[in-house]
Amino acid sequence: MESDPTLLASVSRLGLFADLPEDELETLLPRMREVTFDEGEWVVRRGQATIGLHVIVDGEAGVVLNDEELAVLPKGSFFGEISALLREDTVADVVARAPLRCLYVPAEDVEEFLLASPRVMYRLLQTEARRLRTTDELRT
């Protein structure tokens, strides 16, 4: 993906990439590709083979399991990282709740992508830790 100044500005405001130097963002952007989904379109289906990391640039998505929406993922959220890192099938459905624009890193490129930016990897780990803590709190 070429460095589109508008996309670069949008991405720099997302939590995962916030405060990264412009040259680091310009290095990361070509490793991602832009994908779009219409409202109501399935982005990921449970049991799907490893798909990769999606970072929401615009719109929002719903995480659905057994026909129940478990979470709403707004702009700046990401999904698919667990199945990509573990090289396992997906465990939930993700549906576009509105027109959705994401940056996508294929599963086979996620490790290299994260190693290219330790700050992005650290922020991803922080988010995973928060999600785990929230899940633990809900169980107690």
CORDASUL-V752669 format. One record per run of one state. SS is the DSSP state (H for helix, E for strand, C for the rest). FROM is the first residue (numbers start at 0). LEN is the number of residues. If there is no record, write none. Layout:
SS:FROM:LEN, SS:FROM:LEN
//
This chain:
C:0:4, H:4:8, C:12:9, H:21:8, C:29:3, E:32:5, C:37:4, E:41:3, C:44:7, E:51:7, C:58:2, E:60:5, C:65:2, E:67:6, C:73:4, E:77:2, C:79:1, H:80:6, C:86:6, E:92:4, C:96:3, E:99:7, H:106:9, C:115:2, H:117:22, C:139:1
//
